[in-house]
Amino acid sequence: PPKFEEKHKTIHAKRGENAKLPCDAIGDKPLTVSWTKDGKPLTKRGAEDYEIIDHVTERGMISELIIGSVRRSDNAEYKCVAENEFGNDERKIILVVIEIPSPPTNLKVKESWTRSASISWSPPFDGHSRITQYTLQYSIHKSPARKLHKITTTNIQTTALINDLKPGQSYEVSVNAENEVGIGENSEPVIFTTNKEGSFVVSGYKLKASIMTEPSAPPMDITVKPAGPTSVKVSWKAPPKDQWNGELEGYYIGYKAVGSNQPFSFRSEVATPNKDFSHKYEFFLTNLMKATSYDIVLKAFNSAGSGPQSHEMRVKTLDGDLPSAPNAFVVSSTKTSVTLSWNAQENQSGRAPVIGYIIHYQLETDDWRQIPVPMNSMNSDGSSKSSTYTFVVDGLNSGVRYNLFVTATNKHGEGDPSAIVVATTSGG
């Protein structure tokens, strides 16, 4: 019977280009090849958007399905079936049409202040190609001399902070996504108005007043250090209490690669309520580039907006085969303990063996604590490729929330952290 040496294949084609899907059948003649798209037959006659060309070879036949100017509807599973008097064989080809991303959705102004605004959006359909960046565009609404401002963020960041706005001014903002094919269409614009700075008259004098102003000082005691090949740990304390100008709501952590002409990308961390300036905050910047130097800045913000930016701190991510981040999850909790599990690829190609793990945990209002866990002290499910480990963190308070994450270690050091998981002990 006929046969195909390669039974499955995935072919990528950019939207608007031609796609060529080959089927090289080996077998005795006479040999016929038929095509289907998602199970529906394709014929040679009457087709305007595709063409089937057959070539007889010494070994059998090559049948080519050529699709002109591919579009999204051409994403499909194509099957060619070769048949002769002795039997048949089939080959499956997945065609993936790569195109520009769709417009981001759910664009919204999370919060606006007198001179700044926090914007968020949801990732769009990526066009079957990884989104490389987002570009936020904003301008004064209905301004005759409209000046368009742009802010670029990373592919994983779906929030942005717009600074240097004018009080009481209306702005129009939109966002687009970009991948290897190109820049997608802008989202539907959103219009917002910054808060006004109040004014009142006393004895004939017009005075300017703001019920609340932004923080007057940046965060203090900032330290940055590498936490792995793609992550950085940032620590800081709040500005002096008399510089808060109200209650602090959180912090913006800005970062950019040294030498980059892009503006800082910002992530946010919520302030811990009722904590004075002696409380120490920690934040992990992840998904960074390996062995790359970054400049880090911080800002505090309250309900009026963000305060001044700190001085830049420089840090370089590690270069080495550190362990990858475990995948941690909470199994159960009691009044005084939390059972934590994590999956880890043990025999990672090209990496030194994992020799242990470190469990980091934190009562929501306290500093982080660590528990080193050597490999020989853990329970495993015994799987050869991917093991699941469990560990009981005990001696905890009842009826409170804990944050936890796990890091793996090898001879080179401590790897990237897992995502932070949250557990609440029972009782109270």
C-alpha positions in Angstrom: 0.0 0.0 0.0 1.0 3.7 -0.3 2.8 5.3 2.6 3.9 8.8 3.8 7.2 8.9 5.6 6.1 12.0 7.6 2.6 11.5 8.9 2.1 14.9 10.7 3.4 18.4 10.0 2.6 22.0 11.1 3.1 24.7 8.6 3.0 28.5 9.4 2.1 31.1 6.8 1.7 34.9 7.2 -1.7 36.2 6.4 -1.9 37.4 2.7 1.0 35.2 1.6 0.6 31.9 -0.3 0.8 28.6 1.5 2.2 25.4 0.0 1.2 22.1 1.6 3.1 19.2 0.1 2.2 15.5 0.3 4.9 13.1 -0.9 3.3 9.6 -1.3 5.4 6.5 -1.9 3.7 3.6 -3.6 3.0 1.6 -6.7 1.2 3.3 -9.6 -1.5 4.0 -10.5 -1.7 6.3 -7.4 -4.3 8.9 -6.5 -4.2 11.6 -3.8 -7.3 13.3 -2.4 -7.5 16.3 0.0 -9.9 17.3 2.8 -10.1 20.5 5.0 -11.4 19.8 8.5 -13.0 16.6 7.0 -14.6 18.3 4.0 -13.4 17.3 0.5 -11.4 19.7 -1.6 -11.6 19.3 -5.4 -9.5 20.5 -8.2 -12.3 22.1 -10.1 -14.2 25.3 -9.2 -11.7 26.5 -6.6 -10.6 30.2 -6.8 -8.6 30.4 -3.6 -6.6 27.2 -3.8 -5.0 24.9 -6.4 -4.0 21.2 -6.3 -1.0 20.2 -8.4 0.0 16.5 -8.7 3.5 15.4 -9.9 4.2 11.7 -10.7 7.6 10.7 -9.3 9.7 7.5 -9.5 8.7 6.6 -6.0 5.0 7.6 -6.3 3.4 11.0 -6.4 3.8 14.5 -4.9 0.5 16.3 -4.5 0.7 20.0 -3.5 -2.2 22.1 -2.1 -1.4 25.7 -2.8 -3.6 28.2 -1.0 -3.4 31.8 -2.3 -3.4 34.8 0.0 -4.2 32.9 3.2 -6.6 34.3 5.7 -7.8 33.4 9.1 -10.5 31.0 7.8 -7.6 28.9 6.3 -6.5 27.8 9.8 -7.5 24.2 9.7 -6.4 20.5 9.6 -5.7 19.4 6.1 -5.5 15.7 5.2 -4.2 14.1 2.1 -5.0 10.4 1.4 -2.9 8.4 -1.0 -4.6 5.3 -2.5 -3.8 2.5 -4.9 -5.1 -1.0 -5.5 -3.2 -2.3 -2.4 -4.5 0.2 0.1 -4.2 3.7 1.4 -2.3 6.0 3.8 -2.9 9.5 5.1 -0.9 12.5 6.2 -2.2 15.4 8.3 -1.0 19.0 7.9 -2.0 21.7 10.4 -1.9 25.2 8.7 -1.4 28.0 11.2 -2.1 31.5 9.7 0.1 34.1 11.4 -1.4 37.6 11.4 -1.2 40.9 13.3 -2.8 40.8 16.8 -6.4 41.9 17.3 -7.0 45.1 19.2 -6.7 44.7 23.0 -10.0 44.5 24.9 -11.4 45.8 28.2 -9.3 49.0 28.1 -10.2 50.9 31.2 -8.9 53.7 33.5 -8.4 52.0 36.8 -7.8 55.2 38.6 -7.0 58.8 37.7 -5.6 61.6 39.8 -4.7 65.2 39.2 -1.6 64.6 37.1 -1.5 60.8 36.4 -3.7 57.9 35.6 -3.5 54.1 35.8 -4.6 52.2 32.7 -5.3 48.5 32.2 -6.4 46.2 29.3 -6.9 42.5 28.4 -4.6 40.7 26.0 -6.1 40.2 22.5 -6.0 37.3 20.1 -2.2 37.2 19.3 -2.5 36.2 15.7 -0.8 32.9 16.4 2.4 34.7 17.1 3.7 35.8 20.5 2.9 39.5 21.3 6.2 41.3 21.7 4.9 44.6 23.1 1.9 46.9 23.7 1.9 50.6 22.8 -0.4 53.0 24.7 -1.3 56.2 22.9 -2.9 59.2 24.5 -3.6 62.8 23.8 -5.8 65.7 25.0 -9.3 65.0 23.9 -10.6 67.1 21.0 -7.5 69.3 21.0 -7.0 71.3 17.7 -3.2 70.9 18.1 -3.4 67.3 19.0 0.0 65.9 20.2 0.1 62.1 20.5 2.1 60.6 23.3 3.2 56.9 23.4 4.2 54.5 26.2 5.5 51.0 25.3 5.2 48.1 27.7 6.4 44.5 27.6 4.4 41.6 26.2 3.3 40.4 29.6 2.4 43.8 31.1 -1.2 44.8 30.6 -1.1 47.9 32.8 0.6 51.3 32.4 1.0 54.5 34.4 0.6 57.8 32.5 2.4 60.7 34.2 2.8 64.4 33.6 -0.9 65.0 32.9 -2.7 68.3 33.5 -5.3 68.7 36.3 -8.9 68.9 35.2 -8.1 67.9 31.6 -9.8 65.3 29.4 -7.7 62.8 27.6 -8.3 60.1 25.0 -6.3 56.8 25.3 -6.1 53.7 23.2 -3.7 50.7 23.0 -2.4 48.3 20.4 -0.4 45.1 20.3 2.5 44.1 18.2 4.0 40.7 17.1 6.5 39.5 14.5 4.0 40.2 11.7 3.4 43.8 12.6 1.3 46.3 14.7 -2.3 45.5 15.3 -5.2 47.9 15.2 -5.9 50.3 18.1 -8.4 49.4 20.7 -11.6 51.4 21.1 -10.5 54.7 22.7 -11.4 55.6 26.3 -11.9 59.1 27.5 -11.1 60.2 31.0 -10.7 63.4 32.9 -8.0 64.1 35.6 -9.0 65.5 38.9 -9.1 69.2 39.4 -7.0 71.2 41.8 -9.6 73.2 43.8 -9.6 77.0 44.2 -11.5 79.3 46.5 -11.6 83.0 47.3 -10.7 84.6 50.7 -10.9 88.3 51.2 -10.6 89.0 47.5 -7.6 86.7 47.0 -8.0 83.6 44.9 -6.2 80.7 46.6 -5.4 77.3 45.1 -6.0 74.3 47.2 -5.8 70.6 46.8 -7.6 68.5 49.4 -5.0 65.8 49.0 -1.7 65.9 47.1 0.6 63.2 45.9 3.3 61.9 48.2 6.2 64.4 48.5 9.0 61.9 48.8 10.1 58.6 47.2 10.4 55.3 49.0 13.5 54.8 51.2 16.2 52.2 51.9 15.8 50.7 48.4 17.9 47.5 47.7 17.9 45.4 44.6 19.6 42.1 44.0 19.3 39.3 41.5 17.0 36.5 42.4 17.7 34.3 39.4 18.6 34.5 35.7 15.3 36.2 34.9 14.2 37.8 38.1 15.2 40.6 40.5 14.2 41.1 44.2 13.4 44.7 45.1 13.1 45.8 48.8 12.2 49.2 50.2 10.5 51.1 53.0 7.8 53.7 52.8 8.6 57.5 52.6 8.7 59.4 55.9 5.2 59.5 57.3 4.9 63.3 57.1 5.5 63.0 53.3 2.6 60.7 52.6 0.0 63.4 52.3 -2.7 61.0 53.2 -2.8 57.2 53.3 -0.5 55.4 50.9 -2.3 53.1 48.5 0.7 51.4 47.0 4.0 51.6 45.0 5.0 51.6 41.4 8.2 49.6 40.6 9.7 50.7 37.3 12.4 48.9 35.4 14.2 49.0 32.0 17.2 47.4 30.5 20.4 49.6 30.7 20.9 51.3 27.4 17.3 51.0 26.3 15.7 54.0 24.8 12.3 52.8 26.0 10.6 54.4 29.0 10.4 52.6 32.3 7.8 49.8 32.5 5.9 49.9 35.8 4.4 47.2 38.0 2.4 47.9 41.1 2.4 46.6 44.7 -0.4 47.4 47.2 0.6 49.1 50.4 0.0 47.3 53.7 -2.7 49.1 55.7 -1.8 50.7 59.0 1.9 50.1 58.6 4.4 52.8 59.5 7.5 53.7 57.4 9.6 51.0 59.2 7.8 48.2 57.4 9.9 46.5 54.8 8.4 45.7 51.4 9.6 43.1 48.9 8.7 42.5 45.3 10.0 40.2 42.6 10.4 41.4 39.1 10.1 38.3 36.9 10.3 37.4 33.2 13.4 39.6 32.7 16.3 38.8 30.3 19.1 36.6 31.4 22.5 38.2 32.3 21.1 41.7 31.6 21.6 44.9 33.6 18.5 46.8 34.6 17.8 50.2 36.2 15.1 50.1 38.9 13.1 53.0 40.2 10.2 53.3 42.7 7.3 55.7 43.4 4.7 55.8 46.2 1.1 56.7 45.4 -2.0 57.7 47.2 -5.5 58.6 46.1 -4.2 61.9 44.6 -1.5 60.3 42.4 2.1 59.1 42.4 5.0 60.9 44.1 8.5 61.7 43.0 10.6 58.9 41.5 13.5 57.5 43.4 17.1 57.5 42.2 17.9 54.7 39.8 19.3 51.5 41.2 21.2 49.1 38.9 21.2 45.3 39.1 22.2 42.5 36.8 20.3 39.2 36.4 22.3 36.1 36.9 24.0 34.1 34.2 24.0 30.4 34.8 22.1 27.2 34.7 20.0 27.9 37.9 16.9 25.8 38.4 13.7 26.9 36.8 10.8 28.1 38.9 8.7 25.4 40.6 4.9 25.3 40.1 3.6 25.7 43.7 0.1 25.1 45.0 -1.7 24.8 48.3 -3.0 21.3 49.2 -4.7 22.0 52.5 -4.5 24.0 55.8 -5.3 23.5 59.5 -5.3 25.9 62.4 -1.6 26.0 62.6 -0.2 24.6 59.3 -0.3 24.8 55.6 0.5 21.8 53.3 2.3 23.0 50.2 3.1 21.0 47.0 5.1 21.8 44.0 6.0 20.2 40.7 9.5 20.4 39.4 11.3 19.1 36.4 14.3 17.3 38.0 16.6 16.3 35.2 16.5 19.6 33.3 18.5 19.5 30.2 21.8 21.4 30.5 21.2 22.3 34.2 22.9 21.2 37.3 20.8 18.8 39.5 18.5 20.4 42.1 19.9 19.8 45.6 17.0 21.4 47.6 14.2 23.9 47.9 13.5 26.9 50.0 10.0 27.7 51.2 9.3 31.3 51.7 6.3 32.3 53.7 4.9 35.5 55.1 2.0 36.6 57.4 0.5 39.3 55.2 1.7 42.1 57.5 5.1 40.6 58.4 8.5 40.1 56.7 9.3 37.0 54.7 10.7 33.9 56.5 12.5 31.0 54.9 12.6 27.2 55.5 15.4 25.3 53.7 14.3 21.9 52.5 17.0 19.4 51.4 16.1 16.9 48.8 16.5 13.9 51.1 13.9 15.2 53.5 11.0 15.5 51.1 8.1 13.2 50.1 7.8 12.6 46.4 5.3 10.7 44.2 8.2 8.9 42.6 7.6 10.0 39.0 10.7 9.7 36.9 10.3 12.9 34.8 8.3 15.3 36.9 8.0 14.9 40.7 5.5 16.3 43.0 6.8 17.3 46.5 4.9 18.1 49.6 5.9 20.0 52.7 4.0 21.0 55.8 4.7 24.5 57.1 3.7 24.5 60.7 3.8 26.7 63.8 1.5 29.2 62.1 -1.2 31.5 63.6 -4.8 30.5 63.2 -7.4 32.3 61.2 -5.0 34.4 59.1 -3.8 34.6 55.5 -0.2 33.6 54.5 1.7 34.2 51.3 4.0 31.5 50.2 6.4 30.7 47.3 9.1 28.1 46.5 12.6 28.4 45.0 14.8 25.5 43.9 18.6 25.5 44.5 21.5 23.8 42.8 25.3 24.2 43.1 25.1 27.6 41.3 22.6 29.1 43.6 18.9 29.8 44.0 16.6 29.8 41.0 13.6 31.9 40.0 10.7 31.9 42.5 7.4 30.2 41.9 4.2 32.4 41.7 3.1 33.5 45.2 0.2 31.4 46.5 -2.2 32.4 49.3 -3.5 30.1 52.1 -5.7 30.9 55.1 -5.4 28.9 58.3 -8.6 27.8 59.9 -10.0 29.0 63.2 -9.5 32.4 64.6 
